[in-house]
Amino acid sequence: MSPVVVVTRVGEAAGSRAAAAALACAGSDPDRPGLLIDVGGRAPRPTLVASAGARELEERLAAHLPGHRSASRGQACHLAVGEDPLELDAIRAALPLVRDSVAAIHLPPALLHPLLAEPGIPVSAVLLRADLDADRALAALAARDLAALGVRVRVLRRPLAWVPARRALFGLLPADAPGGLPSRLTAGILGKHNPLEHRCYDDRNDQEDADTDPAGTAQRQRRGDEGAGRRRGLHRHPQRQAGR
């Protein structure tokens, strides 16, 4: 089963569409193009450079979804669908056409939970684009709720810079390109874990952990604060403290 990743924003964070396009690029191979499904987005236009696999996917989408605009762009293919709930049928019809690659569904935050509840759309992961300085608590709450549903979730703290974002939207941003999505985030969201990788050799610091997993970081911090409080006697009964 090809991974189906939903990408949306938290609050007013910008750059979620470029992040979704970057994921579609990262999951693409020359003969297995990724698909970006842009819910509520503008009709895409084909680019001058597109792989043969992307063109073939565009032809399959045009045959199965004649009422929707699709376009091959670089090593990926883009499909625009409306925000109407009836458009979920178009997403269901498009997903089987993605062969051994990735489908990245970019949508507004209000449509996230309706899509997750929709049968026939097997979402494997969610990528949240969030500015943690402004919306850390909201991102942590969203990540916790998604994890409770059994969905793999990651948070992208910073948007892609202008040049990598444009390359992603043109389908020309390989997974290892400078300025692209962090490799650990991409591997985690697409489920491509390295079996030789061990946490002892993880060079991420605590800030990077907070960027990609705010719910887990908040939980660890809360446990640490409670443990420190018990060691300082902050959780003892006040009357018992007064009597000592």
N, C-alpha and C positions, 0 to 999 in steps of 0.2 A: 504494500500500500504506500503510495506516495505521500509524503508529509503535507498536511494542510495547515498552514500557519495563518492566523488572523493577526493583523497589525492595526492598532488604533492608538489614539492619544489619550493622555490624562490631562484634564484641565485645558489650558490654552497652548500646550506644547506644540511646536511646529516641527515639521520634518517627518511625519509618519509615512507619508506617501513615498518619499524617497527611500525610507528604510524598508518599506515593503518591496519596492523595485530592486533594492540591493539584495534582499533575500531571494527574490526570483532569479537574480543573476548568480548568486552564490550556489544555488541548487541546480544550476544548468550545466549540461555537457553539450558538446557540439551536436550530437544526434538526439539529445534529450533536453529540450528547452524547458525552462521554468515558465510558469504562467502567473502574471499579476492580474488579479480581478479587482478592479477599482469600482467600488460601490459608490454611486453618486458622482463619479468622476466624469470628466469630459471624454468624448469619443477620441480614442488614440489615433495617431497618424503613423503610417509605416516610415521607417528610416531608410536611408540609402544603403546602409550596411545591415544585413541580417543573415543569420546562419540558415543553412538549408533546413535544419530541423525546426527553426522558428517559423519559417515560411510554411512548412508542412502542417504545423500546429495551427497556424492562421487559417489554412484551407479547411482543416477539420472543423474548427470552430465556426467558420462561415457556413459549412454544410449543415451542421447540427443546430446552429443558432442564427438563422438568417436574419432575424430581426435585431441583432446586436452587432455593434461595431467592434472588430478585433483587428490587431495590427502586429506584425512581426517587427520587433525592435532589438537589433543586435542579436544577442544569444538567447533572448527571451521573447515572450509574446504577451501583449496586453489586451485585456477585455474590459469594456465598460458596461456596467449594468446600473439600473436605476435603484433608488432607495425604497421603492414600493415593496411591501412584503411579498408580492407576487413574483418579484424578480428572483427570489430564492430558488425558484424552479430552474432559472438559467444557470445559477451557480451549481446546482446539483447536476445539470446536464453537462457542464463544462469539466467538472472534476475528473470523470473517467477518461477524458481525452488527454490528460497529462500522464505520460507514460514514464514511470520510474524517475520522476523529477520532483519538483516542489510546486505547490500552488500557494501563492501568498494572496490573501484576501484583505484588501485595505478598506476599512469602513468607518463611519462615524461612531463615536462612543455609544450613542443611544441604541445602535443596532447590534452591539456585541452580544448581550444575553439572549435576545431573540434568535440570533444565528446559532448560538451554542445549543439552544433548546430545539433546534430544527432537526428532525430525523433526516438521514441521508447525506449529511454534511459532517464527515468525521474529522473534526478539528483536533489536531494533535498538539498544538502549542499556540500560545498567544504572546506577541511582542508588544509591550506597552512603551510608547514614546512619552517620557515624563521628564519635566524639569524638577528635580528633587529638591532644589533650594526652595521652591515655592510650593510643591505638591507632594512632599515626601510621605506625609501621613495618608493622603488620598491614594497614592501609588501603592503603599504598603497594604492598605485595606483592599484595594482591587486585586493585588497579587495574592493575598490570603484567600479571598473568595474564589478566585480562579483555581488555586491549588486545591481547595476543598472539593471542587468539582472533578478533580483528577486530571486537570489540564496542566501541561508544562508551561511555565510562564517565566519570561525574562523582561527586564526593563532596560531600555536604552536611554541613558541620561542625557547625552548630547546629540544634537542632530548632525548629520553629515555636513561637512563643509560644502561650499557652493559647487566646486568642480567635481568632487566625487558624487554629489547628489545628481548633478546633470548627467554624469556618466552612467549612473544607475538607472535614471529615467530613460536613457537612450539604450539601455540593455548592454552596456559596455564596461561593467565594473566587475572583474573577476573577484573571487572570494578573497584572494591574497593581495588585492590591489592596495596601494598606499591610500590612507584616508577612508577606507571602507569600514564595514562593520567589524567590531572586535572579533578575532578568530574564536575566542572562547564562547562569546555570545552566540555566534553563528553555529558553532558545533552543538551548543546546548539546545538551541531552539530547533535545529534540524535533527537532533538525536544522533549526531555523528561523534560519539565519544571515542577517544583514543584509549584502548585497553592498557597501554603501557604508561599512561599518565597517572601520577599519584599526587595526592594533595600535598605531600611533603615537598614536591618539586613545583608547586604552584607559586608563581611569582606575583600573584595579585595581592594588593594590600587591602586593608579593611575598607578604605574608601571605595575601591573598585568592587568589593563584595557588596557594599551598600548600593552601588549603582545598578548592579544586575539583579540583586535579590533583596529588595528593601524589606519585604515581609519577614524573611529569615533573619536579617540583620536586626530588625526591631525586636523580634522575639528573643534573639540572643542577648541584646542589650538589656531587655526587661528582666531576663533571668539573672544576668550579671548584677543588675542593680538590686534585685531582691536578695541575692546571695550576699552582696556587700552589706546590705541593710541588716541581715540576720547576724553577720559577724560583728557589726557595730552595736547590736542590741536594739535596733530601731523597731523591731516587730514584737518586742516584749510588751506585756500588759503594763500600762502606765502606773496602775496602783502598785504592782509588784516592784516597779522601778522606784517608786516613791518610798516604799517600805524598806528598801535595801540600805 
